[in-house]
Amino acid sequence: MTTGPSQPASRSRFEQVRNKLQGYIDNVAPPELPVEGRLVQMKGLTLVAAGCQATIGSRCKVILANRQEIEAEVVGFSEENLFLMPIGRIHGLMPGARVVPLPHYPEVGVGDCLLGRIIDSQGRAIDSLQELKYEKSIHLLGPPINPFDRLPIDQPLDVGVRAINALFSVGRGQRMGLFAGSGVGKSVLLGQMTKNTEADVVVVGLIGERGREVREFVDNILGRDSLGNAVVVATPADDPPLMRLHGAWRATAIAEHFRDQGRHVLLLMDSLTRFAQAQRELSLAIGEPPVTRGYSPSVFAQLPQLVERAGNGVQQTGGSITAFYTVLAEADDQNDPIVDATRAILDGHIVLTRELAEAGIFPAINVESSISRVMNSIIDPQHQQAATRFKKLYSIYEKNRDLINVGAYRSGTDPEIDLAIDYFPRLQAFIQQGQHDKADYQASLTALNALFSGGGTT
């Protein structure tokens, strides 16, 4: 028989085929099957699931008793249990409900179809118009820009408010805060700047405010005429805390998309305090200890992560995001933890005071407490000199107001106080401006120079 010599050759070919097939098998990734779990506990708004595997920030599907489903986001874990925060209403939940991990992370639909529309934190239209058809999707939490790649802030931006243009000039790509107590005029001033600021796109985030204010802001403050190049993201106060957080992140992500297209974007967020409170609710629900007035450490970590996404883009695109954030000073306390934290991370702040608002002055800007940190790098020396003189005279009068009002100050005692008393009515008139009036940048500078040359204020 002649089979003997051929056996080694056959065995060799068999080994080659087997090795080749094994190589194919090794290169094929096994399917990642979701490991399901069960709902074992509900603590406040936090759901606790056991037996499933998912990463922080991913989504899970919770199957309700009536066969309906809700989504929940993984916000923490402890040993073998996952902490989930539901997205939407939780009616119908019961112990032992199935929890199925989903393969996708939160994404944001973007495109020009958003212009003129009002959406919620999930990107769904709430303005009763046609369904949105997004051009593409981007990550909710985009990658940060290298600080050395950002374009510098070197151009003044006209916001249409005389006091801000002249005394606290804003640069294109700057992040500013509007600090005030409740009912002092933050939202009204925000809407006035929205209508008057030169921007290709306006993105408005209404975070945690009263539900009725959404329609009022669009109709009365923003105006339907200004809605054509604007996007409004609305998450009212009755939305779950995770949705309020996502509303702020979504508004910022949409602004980033338009900036990356080379457009100049105006981002308005009302309010940053509600964003912080939503993060506080979420962190306390999963057991994070409070440190300052009930705020947990993660709140102060999230604030700069949100704010730092605004600003100028990179050289290749040339776009920018100029951002205004309203910050609620609870009980008019300017040392409130959120006020203090945001004051440190923003590029400037405008403080509105209740005393001026009650005196009928709009905008109720506190000249002494407000500042723009980029102003001196974007204005000329003549403008800087006039603004400094205005602030000095205003401050001198305010420091001696009580003596002047009770008649304890005798004219001629101090030339600087005499000059401040003479100028103060004109200084106060300069700050005031009608809610529907616009003072462009050049007109604001002309009025400031005329103030000290005897030419009036308007």
Buried (B, 14 or more C-beta within 10 A) or exposed (E): EEEEEEEEEEEEEEEEEEEEEEEEEEEEEEEEEBEBBBBBEBEEBBBBBBBBBBEEEBBBBBBBEEEEEBBBBBBBBEEEBBBBBBBEEBEBBEEEBBBBBBEEEBBBBBBEBBBBBBBBBBBEBEBEEEEBEBEEBBEBBBEEBEEEEBBEBEEBBBBBBBBBBBBBBBBBBBBBBBBBBEEBBBBBBBBBBBBBBBBBBBBBBBBBBEEEBBEBBBEEBBBEEBBEBBBBBBBBBEBBBBBBBBBBBBBBBBBBBBBBBEBBBBBBBBBBBBBBBBBBBBBBBBEBEEEBEEBBEBBBEBBBEBBBBBBBBBEEBBBBBBBBBBBBBBEBEBEBBBBBBBBEBBBBBBBBBBEBBEEEBBBBBBBEBBBBBBBEEBBEEEBEEBBEBBBEBBEBBBEBEEEBEEEEBEEEEBEEBBBBBEBBEBBBBBBBBEEEEBBBBEBBBBBBBBBBEEEEBB
